Amino acid sequence: MKLNRGVLAICILLSVWGGFFCLFPASASAYGGGTQAERFPQTVTAAQFAAYAQEKLEQELAARGEARRHTLTLTRAVAAMHAPAGALICEVEVPGVIRYGRLTPVHVRVYVNGKFYRRAILYYRVEVYDTVLTAAHDLRPDQKIGADDVRQADIAVEDAGTVYLKELAEVAGRVPARFLKTGTPLSADVLQAARVLEAGDPVTLVTRYHGIEVKVEGVALQRGRIGERIRVRNTRSAKVLMGTVLDAHTVQVGSDD
């Protein structure tokens, strides 16, 4: 093989473990012709990608009815993307659900002349804030809750589906279902109805059938909360039945047809 002096002058021979590399000057033809700017005249900037992703997240939050104060923090951005000439379209998608306080990916698919070109993935941390009732001090299971036991505080919402309590009236008649540390947000799933019946308490057994209501005296055989099913005994017949606690004095037995 013959090389002219001009080529030899720029050919660098490197001996590495008995081999060699020959580096030739790059030419436009080696990359398909033309400069990069000529071949990729369009650019989607990093700021544009971020704007598209943030707009999509706002739309998703609005669609789920999220009106609380929130922040969108870009934690992983993407570089600018250069694209060939043609009609350029960016399609934005949030795969899966938005998980508050965690990283949420946002996919941006770039199409040129209707054909998929490339994809960019950005990551955001979505934080939603709310003012709710929290435990003013440690609360024990089944402890009655009064005005001095709760206080309002701003919190970062951890789960979009959690129903937080905001008014004192919402905790009336409810007690902690487990030990709650100071500052714990009060929600429907950490409270339960207070126990209103103890085993041995006298109760009125109520049954309804086709609009006719019958009441008899009975005795609770188990402790119970409103809405719970417990065993009771009919005082007159001594028959043991299952019933639903309606209040501190009444248990409904049988169907409600």
C-alpha positions as CSV (number, residue, x, y, z in Angstrom):
1,M,0.0,0.0,0.0
2,K,1.4,3.4,-0.9
3,L,0.7,6.6,1.0
4,N,1.7,10.0,-0.3
5,R,3.8,12.3,1.8
6,G,0.9,14.5,2.8
7,V,-1.0,11.5,4.3
8,L,2.1,10.1,5.9
9,A,2.7,13.4,7.6
10,I,-0.6,13.2,9.5
11,C,-0.6,9.4,10.0
12,I,0.3,8.6,13.6
13,L,1.5,5.0,14.1
14,L,1.2,3.8,17.7
15,S,2.6,0.5,18.7
16,V,0.5,-1.0,21.4
17,W,1.1,-4.6,22.4
18,G,2.4,-5.3,18.9
19,G,-0.5,-3.6,17.0
20,F,-1.0,-0.1,15.7
21,F,-3.6,2.6,15.2
22,C,-3.6,4.9,12.2
23,L,-5.5,8.1,12.8
24,F,-6.5,10.0,9.6
25,P,-7.9,13.5,9.4
26,A,-11.7,13.3,9.6
27,S,-13.6,14.4,6.5
28,A,-17.2,15.6,6.0
29,S,-17.9,12.6,3.8
30,A,-17.0,10.2,6.7
31,Y,-20.1,11.5,8.5
32,G,-22.5,11.5,5.7
33,G,-21.6,14.9,4.2
34,G,-22.0,18.4,5.5
35,T,-21.4,19.9,8.9
36,Q,-23.4,18.8,11.9
37,A,-25.4,22.1,11.7
38,E,-26.3,21.3,8.1
39,R,-27.4,17.7,8.8
40,F,-29.2,18.5,12.1
41,P,-30.6,22.0,11.7
42,Q,-33.2,21.7,14.4
43,T,-32.6,21.7,18.2
44,V,-34.8,20.9,21.1
45,T,-33.1,22.6,24.0
46,A,-32.8,21.3,27.6
47,A,-35.0,24.2,28.7
48,Q,-37.7,23.2,26.2
49,F,-37.7,19.6,27.3
50,A,-38.1,20.7,30.9
51,A,-40.9,23.1,30.0
52,Y,-42.8,20.3,28.1
53,A,-42.3,17.8,31.0
54,Q,-43.5,20.3,33.6
55,E,-46.6,21.3,31.6
56,K,-47.5,17.6,31.3
57,L,-47.1,17.0,35.1
58,E,-49.3,20.0,35.8
59,Q,-51.9,18.6,33.5
60,E,-51.8,15.2,35.1
61,L,-52.2,16.7,38.6
62,A,-55.1,18.8,37.5
63,A,-56.8,15.8,35.9
64,R,-56.7,13.9,39.2
65,G,-58.2,17.0,40.9
66,E,-55.1,17.9,42.8
67,A,-55.5,21.6,43.8
68,R,-53.2,21.6,46.8
69,R,-50.0,23.6,46.9
70,H,-47.2,21.7,45.2
71,T,-43.7,21.9,43.8
72,L,-42.1,20.2,40.8
73,T,-38.3,19.8,41.1
74,L,-36.3,18.7,38.2
75,T,-33.8,16.2,39.5
76,R,-32.4,14.7,36.3
77,A,-32.3,16.9,33.2
78,V,-31.4,16.0,29.6
79,A,-29.1,17.6,27.1
80,A,-30.2,19.4,24.0
81,M,-31.2,17.2,21.2
82,H,-30.3,18.0,17.5
83,A,-32.7,16.7,14.8
84,P,-32.7,16.6,11.0
85,A,-34.9,18.9,9.0
86,G,-38.6,18.2,8.8
87,A,-41.8,18.6,10.8
88,L,-40.8,18.1,14.4
89,I,-43.3,17.0,17.1
90,C,-42.6,16.3,20.8
91,E,-45.0,13.8,22.5
92,V,-44.9,13.9,26.3
93,E,-46.1,11.1,28.6
94,V,-46.0,10.3,32.3
95,P,-45.8,6.5,32.5
96,G,-47.5,5.0,35.6
97,V,-48.7,7.1,38.5
98,I,-47.2,10.2,40.1
99,R,-45.8,9.2,43.4
100,Y,-45.6,12.1,45.8
101,G,-42.1,12.6,47.4
102,R,-40.5,10.2,45.0
103,L,-38.9,10.4,41.5
104,T,-41.4,10.5,38.7
105,P,-40.1,9.9,35.1
106,V,-41.5,11.9,32.2
107,H,-40.9,10.6,28.7
108,V,-40.6,13.0,25.7
109,R,-40.7,11.2,22.3
110,V,-39.4,13.3,19.4
111,Y,-40.8,12.6,15.9
112,V,-39.5,14.0,12.6
113,N,-41.9,13.9,9.7
114,G,-44.1,11.5,11.6
115,K,-41.3,9.0,12.3
116,F,-39.9,8.3,15.7
117,Y,-36.5,9.9,16.0
118,R,-35.3,9.8,19.7
119,R,-36.6,9.8,23.2
120,A,-35.6,11.8,26.3
121,I,-36.4,10.9,29.9
122,L,-36.5,13.6,32.6
123,Y,-37.0,12.9,36.3
124,Y,-39.0,15.1,38.7
125,R,-39.7,15.1,42.4
126,V,-43.3,16.0,43.0
127,E,-44.1,17.4,46.4
128,V,-47.7,18.2,47.5
129,Y,-48.4,20.1,50.7
130,D,-51.5,20.3,52.9
131,T,-52.6,21.8,56.3
132,V,-54.0,18.9,58.4
133,L,-54.5,17.8,62.0
134,T,-51.5,16.1,63.6
135,A,-50.8,14.5,67.0
136,A,-49.9,17.2,69.5
137,H,-48.1,14.6,71.6
138,D,-47.8,10.8,71.6
139,L,-51.2,9.1,71.4
140,R,-51.9,5.6,72.7
141,P,-54.3,3.1,71.0
142,D,-57.9,3.7,72.0
143,Q,-57.1,7.0,73.7
144,K,-59.9,9.5,73.5
145,I,-58.9,12.5,71.4
146,G,-59.7,16.0,72.5
147,A,-58.8,19.5,71.4
148,D,-55.6,19.5,73.4
149,D,-54.4,16.3,71.6
150,V,-54.2,17.7,68.1
151,R,-52.8,20.7,66.3
152,Q,-52.8,21.9,62.7
153,A,-49.5,21.7,60.7
154,D,-48.3,21.9,57.2
155,I,-47.1,18.5,55.9
156,A,-45.7,16.9,52.8
157,V,-48.4,14.5,51.5
158,E,-47.0,11.0,51.1
159,D,-49.9,9.3,49.3
160,A,-52.4,10.9,47.0
161,G,-55.1,8.5,48.2
162,T,-54.7,9.3,51.9
163,V,-57.7,11.1,53.4
164,Y,-56.3,13.5,56.0
165,L,-58.4,15.0,58.7
166,K,-58.5,18.8,59.0
167,E,-61.2,19.7,61.5
168,L,-61.7,18.6,65.1
169,A,-65.2,17.5,64.4
170,E,-63.8,14.8,62.1
171,V,-62.0,13.0,65.0
172,A,-65.0,13.1,67.3
173,G,-65.8,9.6,68.5
174,R,-62.6,8.2,67.0
175,V,-59.5,6.8,68.7
176,P,-56.0,5.9,67.4
177,A,-55.9,2.4,65.9
178,R,-52.2,2.2,66.8
179,F,-49.5,4.2,68.7
180,L,-49.1,7.6,67.1
181,K,-45.9,9.6,67.6
182,T,-46.0,13.4,68.1
183,G,-46.4,15.1,64.7
184,T,-48.1,12.1,63.0
185,P,-50.7,13.4,60.5
186,L,-54.2,12.2,61.4
187,S,-55.9,10.3,58.6
188,A,-58.8,8.0,58.2
189,D,-56.6,4.9,58.2
190,V,-54.8,5.6,61.6
191,L,-58.1,6.2,63.5
192,Q,-61.0,4.0,64.3
193,A,-64.4,4.2,65.9
194,A,-64.2,4.3,69.7
195,R,-65.2,1.2,71.6
196,V,-68.8,1.7,72.9
197,L,-69.7,-1.7,74.2
198,E,-68.1,-4.1,76.7
199,A,-68.9,-7.7,77.2
200,G,-71.8,-8.0,79.6
201,D,-73.4,-4.6,78.7
202,P,-77.2,-4.7,78.3
203,V,-78.3,-3.8,74.7
204,T,-81.4,-3.5,72.7
205,L,-81.5,-6.0,69.8
206,V,-83.2,-4.6,66.7
207,T,-84.3,-6.5,63.6
208,R,-86.3,-5.2,60.6
209,Y,-88.2,-7.2,58.1
210,H,-90.3,-5.7,55.3
211,G,-90.7,-2.4,57.2
212,I,-91.6,-4.0,60.5
213,E,-89.2,-3.3,63.4
214,V,-88.9,-5.6,66.4
215,K,-86.9,-4.8,69.5
216,V,-85.9,-7.2,72.3
217,E,-83.6,-7.0,75.3
218,G,-80.2,-8.6,74.9
219,V,-76.6,-8.7,76.3
220,A,-73.3,-8.0,74.5
221,L,-71.0,-11.0,74.6
222,Q,-68.1,-9.1,73.1
223,R,-66.6,-5.7,73.2
224,G,-67.5,-3.7,70.1
225,R,-67.1,-0.5,68.1
226,I,-69.8,1.2,66.0
227,G,-70.0,-0.7,62.8
228,E,-68.4,-3.9,64.1
229,R,-70.1,-7.2,64.2
230,I,-70.2,-8.9,67.6
231,R,-71.9,-11.8,69.4
232,V,-75.0,-11.0,71.5
233,R,-77.5,-13.0,73.4
234,N,-81.3,-12.6,73.3
235,T,-82.2,-12.3,77.0
236,R,-85.7,-13.9,76.5
237,S,-84.7,-16.9,74.3
238,A,-81.0,-17.2,75.4
239,K,-80.2,-17.6,71.7
240,V,-76.7,-16.3,70.6
241,L,-76.8,-14.1,67.5
242,M,-74.4,-12.0,65.5
243,G,-75.2,-8.3,65.1
244,T,-73.8,-4.9,64.0
245,V,-73.2,-2.3,66.7
246,L,-75.3,0.8,65.9
247,D,-74.4,2.8,69.0
248,A,-73.6,2.3,72.7
249,H,-77.0,0.8,73.4
250,T,-78.2,-0.8,70.2
251,V,-77.2,-3.8,68.1
252,Q,-78.9,-4.7,64.8
253,V,-79.4,-8.4,64.1
254,G,-80.7,-10.3,61.1
255,S,-81.3,-8.8,57.7
256,D,-82.6,-5.3,56.9
257,D,-85.0,-6.5,54.1
